[in-house]
Amino acid sequence: MPEHAQEALFRPVRAGNAFEETVERLMQSIRLGVVAPGERLPSERELATRLGVSRVTVREAIKSLQENHYVESRRGRYGGTFVNEEIPKPAPGKQFGDVDDVLTLRKVLEAGAAETAAGRSLGPSERRGLRAWLDEASTASLGEYRRKDSRLHLAIAEATGSASLTAAVAESRMRTNELLDHIPLLEPNLAHSNAQHERIITSILDGDPAAARRSMAEHLDGTASLLRAFLV
């Protein structure tokens, strides 16, 4: 494995989205051939030290890649986690060259929407609606999750009181969902997303625009890490 490439990819991740960024770094090492098919990833202990995360986070990330057929774990003296000889490919004919464009627009729109919603004086029905959609998303099954997640994000846009912004967020979300439909649902990410949703809605209901923007931006960065990991 090239030493300088290892240093570039296996550097400390940011704390806010440790799981998602760990998945991104591991996927980058695989997709860029830094760890070639058949080669072994660094040990959990080494990855945890170099990425600055817990071994539990590394283990969850590796488990997610294993469940989606990118790596396999082998036992024994010469065991470890190895990159599969054949790894999944994006859908035939699908082009993902606009990923960064989609993610940039989404972050500008949705972080601004959260900040704006938190700066408004929301009525009782608006406050109940946000809490209801948060509850819907947090209890959604895997099959329903993306739809309920989308509806929560649209509810935040609606809470700005701007029909034009809501329409722009809806269009942006459609583009985002086209990308999300081509990556796996990872349960650790869903649990983390639900916790982030709670912080976003709490910040909005508390009337704290700066915290709402910050929490939404961090949340979107986690999704962006996974999209770049699997598609770019």
JOBEL-V279764 format. One record per helix or strand of 3 or more residues. SS is the DSSP state (hx for helix, st for strand). FROM is the first residue (numbers start at 1). LEN is the number of residues. If there is no record, write none. Layout:
SS & FROM & LEN
SS & FROM & LEN
//
This chain:
hx & 3 & 7
hx & 15 & 17
hx & 44 & 8
hx & 55 & 13
st & 71 & 4
st & 80 & 4
hx & 99 & 21
hx & 124 & 15
hx & 142 & 17
hx & 163 & 18
hx & 187 & 19
hx & 209 & 23
//
